[in-house]
Amino acid sequence: MSVETEPVPEAEAPAQQSLSTAAARNLATTTKSKPQMQEISSRWLLRKLPWVQVSAGTYRVNRRLSHAVGRGRVSFVQTGREVKVAGPTLSEVPVLRGYQDFAVLNELAGRFVQRGFSAGEVLVQEGAPIAEVFLIAHGKVERIGTGKYGDDTVLAVHADGDHLGDEALDVADGRWPYTVKAATAGTAMSLPWSAFQEVVDRSPSLQAQIARFQAGQAAAQNPHGEARIDMSAGHEGEYELPTAFVDYELGPREYELSVAQTVLRVHSRVADLYNQPMDQTQEQLQLTIEALRERQEHEIVNNPEFGLLANCAFDQRIQTHAGAPTPDDLDELLAMRRDTDYLFAHPKAIAAFGREANRRGVYFSTAEVHGHRVPAWRGVPLLPCGKIPVRGGSTSILAMRTGEHNQGVVGLTQVGIPDEVEPGLNVRFMGIDEKAVANYLVSAYYSAAILVPDALGVLENVEVDHPRS
C-alpha cells in the first residue's frame, strides 16, 4: 500500500538586487599596457658609440702611410683527422700579403706537414736555427722569452690560425728569438724552409713578392710601422736640421652606410576601427623600430664588412691564458692601448669574469653611466652586450677607445633623411594595396669605423660554460 505525499515547493531564488560582474565587464574599459617585447635589450653599444654625421653616405678614414704588413689568420680544411691549409689564406702571412698567384699558394699549402702536439710539449727552443714555419690549426701555444734575470716570461699566447716562425720565409739563417711551448693539446702545420725555397726558386712572381716585402721592411718607419718623421732634439749651435714630411696612404679605406629595412603592414580596418585608446599603427611601428635597432647593434658587432669583431686588427687580438677570463687577461687587454673608454662583453662572460675575480679575492669596482651603476675594471665600465656571440662555450670581450677626437671607434649615420622619425631612421608610406593593407617602409642607416688599429682590442676564446670547482 503506497502512501501519497504532497510535493514540497522549491525555495525561490532571491531576486537580483544589483548589477552582476559578468554584465558589468561588458561596459567596463580594461586597464591595459602597451604591447611588450622581450627582444629589447639595453643596447649599451649603440648608446655609447659617438655618432658621426656622414652627409655623402661614405666615410673615408685617412691615415699616415704605413709600411707595416698586418698579420692575418690562416684557414684550414678538416676532413676527419686530416687537416690541410687553405692555400689562398696563406696571403695572411706577412711576406705573402697581397700575393695573388693562387697556384703558387696552393703548392705551398700542399707542402705543409700535419703535426700533433700535447700540453707542455716544446715545439721549438729559443736560439735554435729557424728551419720551419708553424701554423696553429687547433689549440693554444705560448711564446716564451727570457726575462732580465734569466727567468721564463710568457710573451704571448697564440691560437687557431696564428703563425709562428714566418721569419724563415725571408731569413734563411735566422734563429728563434723565443721558445714555443704548447699550453693545450692541438694540431700544428709545419713548412720546412727548404721546401719553401724550392718553390721560390721556380716562381719569378714569388721572388718579386719577397723583394717587395724586404724593401718595405727596410723603409724608415716608427715602432707602429708608419713612415718615420725625421727630427733632431738636444742639439746645440747651428746644427743642420733634418727635413721631413708626413706621407699619407694613397688608398685609404672608405665605409659606406649600411641599411637594415623591413616593410610594416597594417590593415586599414585595424587602423580605422581599433585606434582607441592606443594608436595601433604607432604601436606596431614602435616595436618594429626597436627590432631594427637590435639588428643594427648586431650588425655593428658581427657584420663581416664593417663589424667590430671582423675588423679588429690581428695584432690587437690576444688569447686568454687559462680559458676563463681572469683579471690578468683584462689587464693585458687594457694595456694594449693608450686609453680605453669601455669594455663590452656578453653577460655570460661578465659572470665568468666575476667568478674568477671572486676566486682570487678581487672584487669589481663600479662606475656610473647614464645614472646606472655598472661593473667596472680598473675604472673602465664593463658593459653587457648580448650581440657578442657565444659559440661552443667561448666568446670575446671588446675593449675600445671612442670618438674622432681621440682616434677611436665611431658610429656612422646620416641625420636629416626624408621622413625621419629617429636619427638615421625613417618611415615612408608606400600606399595601400588592393587588399586594403597599408605598407610602411622602415629603414635604419648606419655603419662603424675604427680610426686607428689600437682603438679596438679583443680578448678571444673566453670560456664561459666550464667554471672550475
C-alpha positions in Angstrom: 0.0 0.0 0.0 1.5 3.3 -1.1 1.3 6.5 0.7 0.9 9.6 -1.3 2.8 12.7 -0.1 2.3 16.3 -1.2 5.2 17.8 -3.2 7.4 20.2 -1.3 7.6 23.6 -3.1 11.1 24.6 -4.2 12.7 27.5 -2.5 12.6 30.6 -4.7 15.9 32.2 -5.6 16.3 35.7 -4.2 15.6 38.5 -6.6 18.8 40.1 -8.0 19.3 43.5 -6.4 22.5 44.8 -8.1 24.3 44.5 -11.4 26.3 41.3 -11.9 30.0 41.4 -12.5 29.6 39.5 -15.8 27.3 42.2 -17.1 29.4 44.9 -15.7 32.5 43.7 -17.7 30.7 44.4 -20.9 30.5 48.0 -20.0 33.9 48.4 -18.3 37.2 49.5 -20.0 40.0 47.2 -19.0 43.3 48.7 -17.8 45.9 47.6 -20.3 49.6 48.0 -21.0 51.2 49.0 -24.3 52.4 46.0 -26.3 55.5 44.5 -24.7 58.6 43.0 -26.4 61.2 40.7 -24.8 63.8 41.3 -27.6 64.5 44.8 -26.4 68.0 44.9 -24.7 70.0 47.7 -23.0 71.9 48.3 -26.3 74.8 49.9 -24.5 77.0 49.7 -27.6 74.6 51.9 -29.6 74.3 54.3 -26.7 78.0 54.8 -26.1 79.3 55.0 -29.6 79.8 58.6 -30.7 77.8 59.0 -34.0 79.4 60.9 -36.9 77.2 62.6 -39.5 78.0 61.1 -42.9 76.3 63.5 -45.3 77.7 61.9 -48.5 76.8 58.3 -47.4 80.5 57.4 -47.4 83.2 57.9 -44.7 86.9 57.9 -45.6 89.5 57.1 -42.9 92.7 58.9 -43.8 95.9 57.6 -42.1 99.6 58.1 -42.4 101.4 55.9 -44.8 102.2 52.6 -43.2 104.9 50.1 -44.2 103.9 47.5 -41.6 102.2 44.4 -43.0 99.3 43.2 -40.9 99.2 39.7 -39.5 96.1 37.9 -40.5 94.9 34.3 -39.8 95.3 31.3 -42.0 92.3 29.0 -42.5 92.2 25.2 -42.7 90.1 22.5 -44.2 89.5 19.5 -42.0 88.4 16.0 -43.2 88.1 13.7 -40.3 91.5 13.8 -38.5 93.3 15.1 -41.6 93.9 18.9 -41.7 95.0 20.9 -44.8 95.9 24.5 -45.3 93.6 26.6 -47.4 96.0 27.9 -49.9 94.6 31.4 -50.7 94.7 32.3 -47.0 98.5 32.0 -46.9 98.4 35.6 -48.1 97.7 36.5 -44.5 101.4 35.6 -43.7 103.2 39.0 -43.8 105.7 38.1 -46.5 102.9 36.9 -48.8 100.4 39.7 -48.1 98.8 40.8 -51.3 100.2 37.9 -53.3 97.5 36.7 -55.8 99.1 33.7 -57.6 96.8 31.1 -56.2 98.6 28.2 -58.0 101.8 29.0 -56.1 99.9 29.5 -52.8 98.2 26.1 -53.3 101.5 24.5 -54.0 102.9 25.9 -50.8 99.8 24.8 -48.9 100.3 21.2 -50.1 103.8 21.1 -48.7 102.7 21.7 -45.1 103.0 18.7 -42.8 100.5 18.0 -40.1 101.9 17.6 -36.6 100.1 16.9 -33.3 101.3 18.2 -30.0 100.4 17.7 -26.4 100.1 20.1 -23.5 103.5 21.1 -22.2 105.4 20.0 -25.3 108.2 22.3 -26.5 107.8 22.9 -30.3 110.9 25.0 -30.7 113.7 26.1 -28.4 115.0 29.7 -28.2 118.3 30.1 -30.0 117.8 27.2 -32.4 118.0 27.8 -36.1 114.7 28.7 -37.8 114.1 25.7 -40.0 110.3 25.8 -40.5 107.2 28.0 -40.1 104.3 26.8 -37.9 100.6 27.4 -38.4 98.4 26.7 -35.4 95.4 24.7 -36.7 93.9 24.0 -33.3 94.9 24.5 -29.7 97.0 27.1 -27.8 100.7 27.6 -27.7 102.8 30.1 -25.6 105.6 32.2 -26.9 108.1 32.3 -24.1 111.1 34.6 -23.8 113.9 35.0 -21.3 113.5 37.7 -18.7 116.1 40.2 -17.4 117.2 37.9 -14.7 117.1 34.7 -16.7 113.6 33.6 -15.8 111.0 32.5 -18.4 108.4 35.0 -19.4 105.2 34.4 -21.4 105.3 36.9 -24.2 102.1 36.0 -25.9 99.5 33.2 -26.4 98.7 32.0 -29.9 95.7 30.0 -31.1 93.8 28.9 -34.1 95.1 30.4 -37.4 98.1 32.1 -35.9 101.6 31.6 -37.4 105.0 31.5 -35.9 108.5 31.5 -37.3 107.5 33.2 -40.6 110.9 34.8 -40.3 112.0 31.6 -42.0 110.2 32.8 -45.2 112.7 35.6 -45.7 115.7 35.0 -43.5 117.5 31.7 -44.2 119.9 31.8 -41.3 117.8 33.3 -38.6 117.4 31.9 -35.1 114.3 31.6 -32.9 114.2 34.6 -30.6 111.8 32.8 -28.3 110.6 29.3 -27.2 107.3 27.9 -28.3 105.6 25.7 -25.7 102.1 24.1 -26.0 99.6 25.2 -23.5 97.0 22.7 -24.6 96.9 19.7 -26.9 96.4 20.6 -30.5 97.5 20.4 -34.1 100.1 22.4 -36.0 101.1 22.6 -39.7 104.8 23.0 -40.4 106.5 24.0 -43.6 110.3 23.4 -43.8 112.2 26.4 -45.1 113.9 24.2 -47.7 110.5 23.3 -49.2 109.6 27.0 -49.4 112.9 27.8 -51.1 112.3 25.2 -53.7 109.0 26.9 -54.7 110.7 30.3 -54.6 113.4 29.2 -57.0 110.8 28.1 -59.6 108.5 31.1 -59.2 109.6 34.6 -60.5 106.4 36.2 -59.2 107.1 34.9 -55.7 110.7 36.2 -55.9 109.3 39.6 -56.8 106.8 39.4 -53.9 109.7 38.7 -51.4 111.7 41.6 -52.8 108.8 44.0 -52.3 108.4 42.8 -48.8 112.0 43.3 -47.9 112.0 46.7 -49.5 109.1 47.7 -47.3 110.8 46.3 -44.2 113.9 48.4 -45.0 112.0 51.6 -45.3 112.4 54.1 -42.4 109.4 53.6 -40.0 108.4 54.2 -36.4 107.5 51.4 -34.0 104.0 51.3 -35.3 105.1 50.8 -38.9 104.2 54.3 -40.1 106.6 56.3 -42.3 109.0 57.9 -39.9 109.2 61.7 -39.4 112.9 62.6 -39.0 113.7 65.2 -36.4 116.5 66.2 -34.1 116.4 67.1 -30.4 119.0 68.2 -27.8 121.4 69.7 -30.3 123.4 72.9 -29.8 124.6 75.6 -32.1 124.0 75.9 -35.9 123.0 72.3 -36.3 121.7 71.2 -39.7 118.1 70.1 -39.1 116.7 67.1 -40.9 113.8 67.6 -43.3 110.6 65.7 -43.2 107.0 65.5 -44.4 104.0 63.4 -43.4 103.1 61.0 -46.1 99.5 59.6 -46.3 98.0 56.3 -47.5 97.2 56.6 -51.2 94.2 54.2 -50.9 92.5 54.9 -47.6 89.6 52.8 -46.6 86.1 54.0 -47.2 83.0 52.9 -45.2 79.6 53.1 -46.9 76.5 53.3 -44.8 74.7 50.0 -44.4 71.0 49.6 -44.1 68.5 47.5 -42.2 65.0 47.5 -43.6 61.6 45.9 -43.3 58.1 46.6 -44.6 55.4 47.1 -41.9 51.9 46.1 -43.0 48.8 47.3 -41.1 45.3 46.6 -42.3 43.2 49.7 -42.8 40.3 48.3 -40.9 42.5 47.9 -37.8 43.9 51.4 -38.2 40.3 52.8 -38.7 38.3 51.0 -36.0 40.7 50.0 -33.3 42.8 53.1 -32.7 41.4 53.9 -29.2 42.8 54.3 -26.7 46.1 53.4 -28.4 47.1 54.2 -32.0 47.6 50.7 -33.5 49.9 51.9 -36.3 52.1 53.8 -33.9 52.4 50.8 -31.5 53.2 48.5 -34.5 55.8 51.0 -35.7 57.4 51.4 -32.3 58.0 47.7 -31.9 59.4 47.5 -35.4 61.8 50.3 -34.7 63.0 48.5 -31.6 63.7 45.3 -33.6 65.6 47.3 -36.2 67.8 48.9 -33.5 68.5 45.5 -32.1 69.6 44.3 -35.6 71.7 47.5 -36.0 73.7 46.7 -32.9 74.1 43.0 -34.0 75.5 44.2 -37.4 77.9 46.6 -35.8 79.3 43.7 -33.8 79.2 40.9 -36.3 79.0 42.2 -39.9 81.9 40.8 -41.9 82.5 44.1 -43.8 82.4 46.7 -41.0 81.7 44.7 -37.8 84.0 45.2 -34.9 84.8 41.6 -34.4 85.8 41.0 -38.0 87.7 44.3 -38.4 89.8 44.4 -35.3 93.5 44.3 -36.2 95.1 41.0 -35.6 97.9 42.4 -33.6 95.2 43.8 -31.2 93.8 40.4 -30.5 95.0 38.4 -27.5 94.1 35.0 -26.1 93.1 34.1 -22.5 95.9 32.4 -20.6 93.7 29.8 -18.9 90.4 29.8 -20.8 88.2 31.6 -18.3 88.6 35.4 -18.2 90.9 36.5 -15.4 92.0 39.8 -14.0 95.4 39.3 -15.7 93.7 38.9 -19.1 91.7 42.1 -18.7 94.8 44.0 -17.5 96.7 42.8 -20.6 93.8 43.9 -22.8 93.7 47.4 -21.3 97.5 47.7 -21.6 97.4 47.4 -25.3 96.0 51.0 -25.9 96.8 54.4 -24.6 93.2 54.9 -23.3 90.2 52.6 -23.0 86.7 54.1 -22.6 84.6 50.9 -22.4 84.7 47.2 -22.1 81.9 45.2 -23.8 81.2 41.6 -23.0 78.4 39.0 -23.2 76.6 38.7 -19.8 77.9 35.2 -19.5 81.5 36.5 -19.9 80.9 39.1 -17.2 79.6 36.3 -14.9 82.6 34.2 -15.8 85.0 37.0 -15.0 83.2 37.6 -11.7 83.8 34.0 -10.7 87.5 34.3 -11.5 87.8 37.6 -9.6 86.0 36.2 -6.6 88.2 33.1 -6.6 91.2 35.4 -6.3 89.6 37.6 -3.7 89.4 40.5 -6.1 86.1 42.4 -6.4 84.5 44.6 -9.1 84.5 48.3 -8.8 81.6 50.2 -10.2 81.1 53.2 -12.4 78.1 55.4 -13.1 76.9 55.5 -16.7 73.8 57.5 -17.5 72.6 57.3 -13.9 73.2 53.5 -13.7 75.8 51.8 -11.5 77.6 49.3 -13.7 80.5 46.9 -13.1 84.0 48.3 -13.9 87.5 47.1 -14.1 90.4 49.5 -13.4 87.8 52.3 -13.6 86.7 51.2 -17.1 82.9 50.4 -17.3 82.3 46.8 -18.2 79.0 46.9 -20.2 76.8 43.9 -21.3 76.4 43.3 -25.0 74.3 40.2 -25.8 75.2 40.6 -29.5 78.7 39.3 -29.0 78.3 35.6 -30.0 78.9 32.7 -27.7 79.9 29.6 -29.8 80.9 26.3 -28.3 81.1 27.8 -24.8 83.6 30.6 -25.9 83.1 34.3 -26.6 85.1 37.5 -26.8 85.5 40.7 -24.8 85.9 44.0 -26.6 87.9 47.0 -25.3 87.6 50.3 -27.2 88.5 53.9 -27.2 85.8 56.0 -28.8 85.5 59.3 -30.6 87.0 61.1 -33.6 88.9 63.5 -31.3 90.6 60.5 -29.6 91.3 58.5 -32.8 88.9 55.8 -31.6 85.8 53.8 -32.8 82.9 55.8 -34.1 79.4 55.0 -35.4 78.4 56.3 -38.7 74.9 57.6 -39.7 73.1 60.3 -41.6 70.7 62.6 -39.8 68.1 64.6 -41.6 66.9 62.0 -44.2 63.4 62.3 -45.6 60.5 61.1 -43.3 62.9 60.7 -40.4 61.4 59.6 -37.1 64.6 58.9 -35.2 68.2 59.9 -36.0 69.2 57.9 -39.1 65.9 56.0 -39.2 62.9 56.9 -41.4 59.4 55.5 -42.1 58.0 56.0 -45.6 54.4 55.3 -46.6 54.2 53.0 -49.6 50.5 53.1 -50.2 47.5 50.8 -49.7 47.3 47.7 -51.8 44.2 46.0 -53.3 43.6 44.1 -50.0 43.3 47.3 -48.1 46.6 46.8 -46.3 48.8 49.9 -45.7 52.5 49.4 -46.2 55.3 51.4 -44.5 59.0 51.0 -45.4 61.1 51.3 -42.2 64.8 51.9 -42.8 67.8 52.4 -40.5 71.2 53.6 -41.9 74.4 53.0 -40.0 78.0 51.7 -40.0 81.1 51.8 -37.8 84.7 52.7 -38.3 87.9 52.0 -36.4 90.1 55.1 -37.0 93.4 53.6 -35.9 94.1 49.9 -35.2 94.7 50.2 -31.5 91.3 51.9 -30.9 89.8 48.4 -30.6 91.2 45.2 -28.9 89.6 41.8 -28.5 90.2 39.1 -25.9 89.4 35.9 -27.7 88.5 32.3 -26.7 86.9 33.4 -23.4 85.4 30.3 -21.9 82.1 30.8 -20.1 80.5 27.4 -19.7 83.0 25.5 -17.8 83.7 27.1 -14.4 86.3 25.4 -12.3 85.3 23.9 -9.0 
